[in-house]
Amino acid sequence: MEIIGYTASVLIGISLGLIGGGGSILIVPVLVYLFGIDALLATEYSLFIVGVSSVVGSFSYLKKGLVDLKMSLIFGIPSITSIFITRTYLLPLIPDELIQIKSFLITKNIFLLLIFAGLMILASYKMIRNNSSTVSPENHSDKNSLSAAGEGTVVGIVTGLVGAGGGFMIIPALVNLLKVPMKTAIGTSLVIISLNSLIGFASSINHSVIDWKLLMSITFIAVIGIVIGIHLSKRIDGKKLKPAFGWFILVMGIYIITKEIYHILII
């Protein structure tokens, strides 16, 4: 299963390099179902893998000047604040046995996986729909900046809970609310995801026992995949692959929900 897990890690990295986001949402399922890692610990590992991978991916955008630092602050500060609060204070408050109705028991791990599966379905919808967002020539207003800051807070909470990068939420907000051109939005998103993920990882590292050898090996494999994906993106149009990848994520989300509900029923 670990061999399949490492293969999946390469493919996740390639998808990140090709389509600029969405691939990271598969990291937690790979860690849980292929490497047998506890769901809560998997969110911690995912933050590190996503953070390091996004740092590597953002370098090419920084070199090309396709990162808007001002917009990174508008979106990133509330996002970073909320992820720190979520990882430090909110997650520890969730009990190991969350809900029990007669013989039906929903544990903390099952709860996190169900939230994650719902997030996967939402992400798949946005990828399948494949909107080609157009940027309005008007400047962004204070109202739009406030909306973006609010969405940044939501992204931080989601990232803190389930360890997903949230690029599928960040990019539309940068394009539609802050009027950032698409390529710049992708580069800016990678910078925000890098900060969110690594700060989220650092804020809760003391609560987890990290298998650094395993974590670094998975991260290294994912980074190789990103480098391959960035190289392939020069020849392959990632936008054409996005809907197909969205369908795959949809199937995976439904599989996780089905598996975890079945697990609840047989306990």
DAGIUR-V541691 format. One record per residue. N is the residue number from 1. RES is the residue in one small letter. PHI is phi in whole degrees, -180 to 180 (* if undefined). PSI is psi in degrees with one decimal (none if undefined). BURIAL is 1 if it has 24 or more other ideal C-beta (glycine too) atoms within 12 Angstrom, else 0. Layout:
<<N	RES	PHI	PSI	BURIAL> <N	RES	PHI	PSI	BURIAL>>
//
This chain:
<<1	m	*	-33.5	0> <2	e	-65	-35.5	0> <3	i	-63	-42.6	0> <4	i	-63	-38.5	0> <5	g	-62	-44.2	1> <6	y	-66	-38.4	1> <7	t	-62	-43.1	0> <8	a	-63	-36.0	1> <9	s	-64	-39.6	1> <10	v	-63	-45.7	1> <11	l	-64	-36.7	1> <12	i	-63	-44.5	1> <13	g	-62	-42.6	1> <14	i	-61	-42.4	1> <15	s	-64	-38.1	1> <16	l	-63	-42.9	1> <17	g	-67	-32.6	1> <18	l	-81	-46.7	1> <19	i	-111	-0.5	1> <20	g	77	6.5	1> <21	g	166	168.5	1> <22	g	98	-36.4	1> <23	g	-64	-33.8	1> <24	s	-63	-20.0	1> <25	i	-71	-13.4	1> <26	l	-90	-7.6	1> <27	i	-65	-46.6	1> <28	v	-61	-48.3	1> <29	p	-58	-38.3	1> <30	v	-63	-44.8	1> <31	l	-64	-40.8	1> <32	v	-75	-49.6	1> <33	y	-91	-24.4	1> <34	l	-104	-32.7	1> <35	f	-102	-6.6	1> <36	g	68	31.3	0> <37	i	-90	141.2	1> <38	d	-54	141.4	1> <39	a	-59	-42.4	1> <40	l	-65	-43.4	1> <41	l	-67	-33.1	1> <42	a	-63	-35.9	1> <43	t	-65	-34.8	1> <44	e	-67	-47.5	1> <45	y	-61	-41.8	1> <46	s	-60	-40.6	1> <47	l	-59	-42.7	1> <48	f	-67	-46.8	1> <49	i	-63	-46.3	1> <50	v	-64	-41.9	1> <51	g	-63	-50.7	1> <52	v	-64	-43.7	1> <53	s	-61	-40.3	1> <54	s	-69	-34.2	1> <55	v	-61	-46.9	1> <56	v	-62	-45.2	1> <57	g	-66	-28.7	1> <58	s	-79	-17.8	1> <59	f	-58	-44.6	0> <60	s	-65	-34.0	1> <61	y	-73	-37.4	1> <62	l	-64	-41.6	0> <63	k	-62	-34.0	0> <64	k	-88	0.7	0> <65	g	72	26.6	0> <66	l	-103	38.9	1> <67	v	-130	124.7	1> <68	d	-98	102.2	1> <69	l	-67	-34.2	0> <70	k	-63	-45.3	0> <71	m	-68	-29.8	1> <72	s	-62	-37.4	1> <73	l	-72	-43.4	0> <74	i	-59	-43.2	1> <75	f	-88	-35.8	1> <76	g	-77	-38.2	1> <77	i	-60	-52.1	1> <78	p	-64	-31.4	1> <79	s	-67	-46.1	1> <80	i	-64	-41.3	1> <81	t	-61	-46.1	1> <82	s	-70	-34.2	1> <83	i	-69	-36.1	1> <84	f	-65	-44.9	1> <85	i	-64	-41.6	1> <86	t	-63	-48.7	1> <87	r	-71	-34.8	1> <88	t	-83	-39.1	0> <89	y	-117	-40.5	0> <90	l	-75	-49.7	0> <91	l	-59	-44.0	1> <92	p	-63	-20.3	0> <93	l	-78	-19.8	0> <94	i	-75	119.9	1> <95	p	-70	155.0	0> <96	d	-63	-36.9	0> <97	e	-110	101.3	0> <98	l	-81	-54.2	0> <99	i	-135	132.7	0> <100	q	-134	119.3	0> <101	i	-122	104.6	0> <102	k	56	-116.0	0> <103	s	-92	-2.3	0> <104	f	-91	122.3	0> <105	l	-125	124.5	0> <106	i	-106	111.8	1> <107	t	-86	172.0	1> <108	k	-61	-41.5	1> <109	n	-63	-44.9	1> <110	i	-64	-41.0	1> <111	f	-59	-46.4	1> <112	l	-65	-39.7	1> <113	l	-68	-35.8	1> <114	l	-67	-41.1	1> <115	i	-61	-43.5	1> <116	f	-63	-41.6	1> <117	a	-63	-40.5	1> <118	g	-62	-39.1	1> <119	l	-66	-38.1	1> <120	m	-63	-41.3	1> <121	i	-65	-40.8	1> <122	l	-63	-44.4	1> <123	a	-63	-40.1	1> <124	s	-65	-37.8	1> <125	y	-61	-44.8	0> <126	k	-66	-33.9	1> <127	m	-77	-38.9	1> <128	i	-67	-40.9	1> <129	r	-62	-35.3	0> <130	n	53	51.2	1> <131	n	-65	136.6	0> <132	s	-97	89.3	0> <133	s	-66	133.4	1> <134	t	-106	142.6	0> <135	v	-94	125.6	0> <136	s	-73	143.8	0> <137	p	-71	-15.9	0> <138	e	-70	151.6	0> <139	n	-75	153.1	0> <140	h	-72	144.3	1> <141	s	-94	169.4	0> <142	d	-61	-33.9	0> <143	k	-64	-42.5	0> <144	n	-66	-39.1	1> <145	s	-62	-40.0	1> <146	l	-65	-41.2	0> <147	s	-63	-41.8	0> <148	a	-64	-39.4	1> <149	a	-64	-38.6	1> <150	g	-65	-41.8	0> <151	e	-68	-33.1	1> <152	g	-61	-38.6	1> <153	t	-63	-43.4	1> <154	v	-63	-44.8	1> <155	v	-60	-41.4	1> <156	g	-62	-41.8	1> <157	i	-65	-45.5	1> <158	v	-63	-45.9	1> <159	t	-62	-41.6	1> <160	g	-64	-37.3	1> <161	l	-75	-48.6	1> <162	v	-117	-2.0	1> <163	g	77	13.3	1> <164	a	-88	148.0	1> <165	g	-68	-35.3	1> <166	g	81	18.2	1> <167	g	-60	-32.7	1> <168	f	-68	-16.7	1> <169	m	-97	-35.4	1> <170	i	-70	-47.1	1> <171	i	-61	-47.8	1> <172	p	-60	-35.6	1> <173	a	-66	-42.2	1> <174	l	-66	-39.7	1> <175	v	-75	-49.5	1> <176	n	-85	-33.2	1> <177	l	-95	-40.5	1> <178	l	-104	1.9	1> <179	k	58	40.1	1> <180	v	-89	132.3	1> <181	p	-56	149.4	1> <182	m	-55	-49.6	1> <183	k	-63	-39.0	1> <184	t	-68	-34.7	1> <185	a	-64	-39.2	1> <186	i	-65	-46.5	1> <187	g	-63	-42.5	1> <188	t	-65	-39.4	1> <189	s	-60	-42.1	1> <190	l	-63	-38.5	1> <191	v	-65	-44.8	1> <192	i	-62	-45.3	1> <193	i	-63	-39.2	1> <194	s	-58	-50.4	1> <195	l	-64	-47.9	1> <196	n	-55	-51.7	1> <197	s	-68	-47.1	1> <198	l	-70	-37.0	1> <199	i	-69	-38.4	1> <200	g	-62	-41.1	1> <201	f	-63	-46.5	1> <202	a	-66	-32.4	0> <203	s	-72	-21.2	1> <204	s	-124	12.2	1> <205	i	-64	-29.5	0> <206	n	-71	-14.4	0> <207	h	-94	1.2	0> <208	s	-131	151.3	1> <209	v	-99	110.5	0> <210	i	-94	128.2	0> <211	d	-87	89.7	0> <212	w	-64	-33.9	0> <213	k	-63	-46.6	0> <214	l	-67	-45.0	1> <215	l	-62	-45.3	1> <216	m	-67	-34.8	0> <217	s	-68	-42.3	0> <218	i	-65	-42.4	1> <219	t	-62	-43.7	1> <220	f	-61	-43.4	1> <221	i	-64	-42.7	1> <222	a	-64	-39.0	1> <223	v	-65	-39.7	1> <224	i	-58	-42.4	1> <225	g	-61	-40.1	1> <226	i	-64	-44.0	1> <227	v	-60	-42.9	1> <228	i	-63	-43.8	1> <229	g	-63	-41.7	1> <230	i	-63	-39.6	1> <231	h	-66	-42.5	0> <232	l	-68	-29.0	0> <233	s	-64	-18.6	1> <234	k	-74	-19.4	0> <235	r	-113	-25.3	0> <236	i	-116	135.8	0> <237	d	-81	105.9	0> <238	g	-61	-29.4	1> <239	k	-61	-32.0	1> <240	k	-73	-27.5	0> <241	l	-84	-18.2	1> <242	k	-59	-46.8	1> <243	p	-61	-40.2	1> <244	a	-64	-41.1	0> <245	f	-67	-34.6	1> <246	g	-62	-41.4	1> <247	w	-63	-38.4	0> <248	f	-64	-43.9	1> <249	i	-64	-37.2	1> <250	l	-60	-46.7	1> <251	v	-61	-41.9	0> <252	m	-65	-40.5	1> <253	g	-63	-44.4	1> <254	i	-65	-38.4	0> <255	y	-61	-44.4	0> <256	i	-64	-44.9	1> <257	i	-60	-45.9	1> <258	t	-62	-45.2	0> <259	k	-65	-43.9	0> <260	e	-73	-36.2	1> <261	i	-66	-40.6	0> <262	y	-61	-40.5	0> <263	h	-62	-40.0	0> <264	i	-64	-41.7	1> <265	l	-70	-29.8	0> <266	i	-93	-6.0	0> <267	i	-68	none	0>>
//
